[in-house]
Amino acid sequence: MPEYLNTMLFGIYPYIALAVLILGSVIRYDKEPYSWRAGSSQFLRRKQLVWGSVLFHVGVIVIFFGHLVGLLTPIEIFDALGMSHGVKQLLAIIASGTAGIIAIIGATLLVHRRLFDARIRATSSSSDTLIIVLLWLQLLLGLMTIPVSMQHLDGHEMVKFMSWAQGIFTFDFSAASYIADVSIIFKLHLFLGLTILLAFPFTRLVHMLSVPVRYFWRPGYQIVRQRNSSKASGGSKMGIN
């Protein structure tokens, strides 16, 4: 890959994707708060949704936090813990590979449901369909990186990605050069991942940010007004719900 293209895709594009992710999410929440939802189609076809959703979400959550910790934890911390780069890469392959298989099985069920169930397809928006297909492709690319990673069990390839990811967040403008010579399959995986971040604010994925934190300190009961029986004979009284 030419140096200028590598710099543009992995040195500049990440900042564009992150800026759109943050600003786009804030603007959507402010301007279109009622669109901030996943839009469930469970009542149309429940069984396949339950299996697909559970498998997909469990796998993706493990992958997300695995990537977050693996890429953004300073290399010095792993060295201080006595964990070699090779051991770290092998653990990442096993954990991400297992979670990836679980997630792509779930995603396949969801894609099949979205594309081949006439009722669900009719009620789906183009963004709903596009994002689940992109996520399926991203999971597939992630699994395709495993055979390549198995050829570099010394862990040096993983260090390149750690240096790149940490370089992006520390505004190291030479970050793109750290992954200039990695396999094209890794670059496709990174590029599609950044593209999904770019599309995030415009899709149903925004519901990921709706963590019900306030639920933990909300009142434990809800007071409902008592109905006046003198005005409505035979009316039932409503208490605490």
C-alpha positions, 0 to 999 in steps of 0.5 A: 500500500502506498505510504500516502494511502496508508497515512490517509486511511490509518492516520487521518481517517481514524480522527474523522471517524471518532469525530463523527461518532462523538459529534453525531451521537450528541447531535442526534440525541439532542435533535432526535431523542425519540429515534434513540432506540433499537426498534425491536421486531421481536413480536414478528418473529421471536425465537430466532431473534432471541438466539441470534441476539443473545449469541451476537451480544455475548460474543461482541461484548467479549470482543469489544472489551478484549480489544479495548484492554488488549490494544489500549493497555500500555505495553509496559504494564504487560511487561511488568506483569511478566506476560510476554508478547507471545503469550498475550497474542495466544490468549487474544487469539483463543479468546477473540476466536471463541467469542468471534465464532459465537458472535458470527453465529448470532449475527448470521441468524440475525442477518438471515432473519432480516433478509429472508423473513418477508414481514421483518424485511418490510419493516426494516430500514435500509440502515438496519439491514446495512449495519447488521451486514457490515457487522457480520462482515467485520466479524468474518474479517476478524476470524480471517485474521486468526490464521495470519496471527498464528504465523506470528506467535512471537507477538510482534505483530500485536505490538504494532497494533497496540502502538498504532491504537495508542498512538491515535489516542495520544496524537502520535502523527506517525501512528499509521507507519506502525502498521504499514507492513501488516497483512492486508486482511488486518487493514481491511478489518481496521478500515471496516471497524473505523467505518462502522464507528463513522456510521454509528450515530446514524444507525440503531447502534446508538442504543449501546450508549443508553446504559440505564445508569439512573435505574440504580437510584430511582425510587423503588415504587411509583405512586398512582392517584387514587380514583374517586369512587364517588364520581364513578360507581363501581370503579376500582381503586388503584394503589401503589404499582 
